[in-house]
């Protein structure tokens, strides 16, 4: 497992600016979608999309040792998981 993590970290570090920019564009896109569509938004898609971008950004922040962004994006990962669970109907 440690070897896989090292490989993933190496991959991310080589492309960190691209991964961070992709995560930020994903977040902007999903919030734009919700702003435009309102209640007609595909909420499960938005929750998954936001959670994926939060995971990408928290990983980058962890590698860069940026504690404020680790906290911010870690928070969004937790909120995303809760949103997915609630949108799926598993939690009322």
Secondary structure as GFF3:
##gff-version 3
##sequence-region A 1 92
A	DSSP	alpha_helix	2	14	.	.	.	ID=ss1
A	DSSP	alpha_helix	16	37	.	.	.	ID=ss2
A	DSSP	three_ten_helix	38	40	.	.	.	ID=ss3
A	DSSP	alpha_helix	43	64	.	.	.	ID=ss4
A	DSSP	alpha_helix	67	87	.	.	.	ID=ss5
###
